[in-house]
Amino acid sequence: MAAALANPRRRCRRLLATAESEPAIAAAVAAIDERRRPAVERVDRAALDRLLPPGSVHQGLALQAEPLSPPDLDELLRTLPDDAPATLLLLDQVTDPHNVGAILRSAAAFGAAAVIVTDRHAPPITGTLAKAASGAVEMVPMVRVVNLARAIESLRRADFVCVGLAEDAADLLAAGRPAQRMAVVLGAEGEGLRRLTRERCDRLVRLPTAATLASLNVSNAAAVALFALQPGASAPPLP
């Protein structure tokens, strides 16, 4: 919530807080420009529970805000410098908001430029997703495309090397960065990458996991892949 309040692109409407929780957000509210600072409305916990969707987990705080307007794919590519490394994540029908939120968090932590999802078979940015992202919704754009296979083709034309993670791939994902521009494509748990998605990737690779448990949660796989692409990932281990 503090990240949303601090984001100048985010239009905040209402901020609801219980008496116990209001001090925790007071500094973040005070730091906001007065023109976009929401008034803090004091509510009790029962009233807040009634206002939020069933099962919502909160800490006595709720923010009503306008959705952000992410760039489309062409706009995103225009913003990326030609002479600097860039990493993108593409999600092929990953529908769990907790997983997508966790992937956004890893994308922010490892400096990915965007997470690309499809219009269909991808969750909207809800409170559940934003909570799992821990502020990364404000930092990493979630770009929606109509067709993921065509998006991969556009990325390849823009000099991205597109690597798909697949449990049955022959090659391992090696530490290091083989190209300046990298796109990592991840499929839904169980189904994995769809056929057209696999065919559009430049390479398919798998993670170096033990044979006893070869697969990871998709958000964990994203974090491992992003770490492997970091410049220092191939450094020798500490003694």
N, C-alpha and C positions, 0 to 999 in steps of 0.2 A: 504494500500500500504506500509506503514511504517513497518508493521509486515512482509510482504513478503520480503522486502529489508533486514530486520534484520535476517531472517531465514537462517541459514547456509546451509540448505538442498535445498534451492530454488535457481535455476540457473536463474539469471536475464539477459535478452538480451538487451533490449532497454528501456530507460526511456524518455518519451516525456513530456515536460513541457512548458506552456506558461510563458512569462516573469513575469506575476503577481503571478503565482503559484509556480514558482521555489524556492523562499525563504522558502516556507512552508515545503519543502522536503529536503532542503539542509543539515540539521543536520543528518537526517537519511542516506543520501547518504555518507556523510563524515565518518560516523561510520562503514561503510562496509569495510571489508578487500579488499585491492586493487585488489587481484586476481579475485574477483567476482563483483567488483564495475562496474555498467554500466555507460557508458558516458551519460550525460544529453544532450538531443537534444532539442534545443529551437524551438518551433513551435508556430504559431498563432492559435487562437481558431477555426477558420474556417478550417484550415488544420487538426486539431485534430478531429473535427467533421467528416470530410471525411474519416479519417482512422478507426474510430470506427463504430460498428454496428449501424444501424438506431435506434434512440430512446435512445441511451446510455446517462446516466446521469454522468457527470464527473465534476471535479473541476479544470480543466485545467491541469490534470495529467493523464498519461496512462503508464502502465508498461507492457512490453512484457516479459514473463517468461516461463520457461519450467514447465510442470506439475509435481507435486510431485508424488512419487511412494508410495502409501499407502500399509501397510501390508495386507496380506490376513488374513482370520479369524484365521487359525492355528497359524500364526506368532504372531498375536495380543495376543492370549491367552497365548502363551509362555512368552510374556513380562510382564504379569500381576503377581504381587507377590501373593503367596498363602495366606499370613498372613495379608493382608490389604484389606479394603473394595474396591470394584470396581463396577462401574455403567456403563452400556451400554444402548444406545438407538437404537431401531430397527424401521425402517420406512417401512411400508407395502404399497408400491405404492404411496408414497407422491411425487408428480411430480412438484409442484410449486417451482421454485428456490428461491423465496423470503422466503417461509416457511422453506425450507431446510436450507437456510442460517441463518435464525433466530434461528432454532433449534441448529445449530452448535454453534451459539453465546451463547445460554443458556447452552449447553453442556460444553463449556469452562468456563463459569461463575461458574457453580456448580461442576466442576471437573469430568465430565464424561470421561471415557477412550476412547470412540469412538462412532461414529454414523454408524450404519450398514444399508446399503440399498441394493436393488437388482440391478443386471446388467441392467435389463430392467425396465422400468417404474420408473426411478429415474433420475433426471437431472444431466448433467455433471457439473463440476466446471467451471463456466463461470464468467465473470466480474460481472454479475447481482447477482449471488449467493454469490460471494466473498464479494461484497459490502454489502449485507444484513448480512453477517457473521461478518463484522467489525473486521477482523483480525483472526477470529477463525479458518479459513481454514488452517492457519499455525500452529495451536495449537492442534486441535482435528482431528485425521485421520477419513476419510470417507471410510469405508471398504465396498467393493462390494462383494456380494455373488450371486450365480446363483439361489438358492432356499431358501427363507426365512424360510419356515417350517423346512427344514433340518438344517439350521443354528441354529434355536431354539433348536433342538434336540442336536446339538453339545454343545451348551451353557449349557444345563441341565446336560449333561455328565461331564461338567467342573464345576459343583456345582453352577451354576447360577440359581436363582429363577426367572422365566420369568413371568412377570405380563403384561397382555394385558389391555389397556384402552378401554372400551366399554360402550357406553351410556346406554345400556340395562342391564348391569351387576347388580347382586343383591347386591354385597358387595361394600362398599365405600373404596376409597384409604385413608388409615389412615396415619397420620403423624408417623414417626419413621421408623426404618430400620429393617425389619424382618430377613434379612440374610446379610452376608458379601458381597456376590456377587449377584447383582441385575441387571436384564435386563428389561427395560420398552419397550413395543411394542405398536406402534401407527399406526393407519390406516389412509387412505386418508379421507379427509372431504367428507361427503355424504355417501360414500360406507362403511367406517369403515374398520375393520379387515376382511380379507377374511376367509372363513370357515376353511381351513386347518391351517391358522395361529392361529385362535381362539383355535382350538383343541389341538395345540401343547403347548399352554401356561399353566403354572401351575395354574394360577388363572386369572379370569377376574374381573376388578374393575372399578368403575366409580368415577368421581370427585364429590365432594359435592357441586354441583351447585344448584341454585334455580330452581324450576320447571318452572318458567316463561321463562327461557332461559337456557336450560340444557346443550347445547353444546358450546364448545369453538373452536376458531381457533386452528389447530393442533400444531402450534408453541407455543401458549399460554398454551395449555394442557401439552406440553413437559416441559415447564418451571415450571408449578405447580407441576408436578410429581417429577421432579428433586429436587425441594425445599422440598417436603414432605419427601424425602429420606435422607435429610441432618440430621446429628446427633442431632442438636438442634431444629429440626422442631417441636418436641412435647413439647417444653418448654412452660410454661404458658405465657399468654400475659402480657405486661407491664401494670401497674396500670395507 
